[in-house]
Amino acid sequence: MRCPSCGSDYCHIIEETESKIKGYGIFKGCCGYLILGPIGWLCGLCGMGEGRTTRKAYWVCNHCGKKFRV
């Protein structure tokens, strides 16, 4: 792989992982309160702790340090 910035052939690939975790859902809690009363506030806890993980692969130039995708 050739760096688009400096043209060097000394590049390696890295992989980054990003995780996002959900918290309390205020919208779900308010809707639950309207439908079920005070116990409905607990509806905001539905789905709490769930999340998603995304992975992205990049090339990094050892000469100039530029990070790029192909």
PyMOL commands that set and color helices and strands:
alter all, ss='L'
color gray80, all
select helices_A, chain A and resi 26-45
alter helices_A, ss='H'
color red, helices_A
select strands_A, chain A and resi 11-21+51-61+67-68
alter strands_A, ss='S'
color yellow, strands_A
deselect
rebuild
show_as cartoon
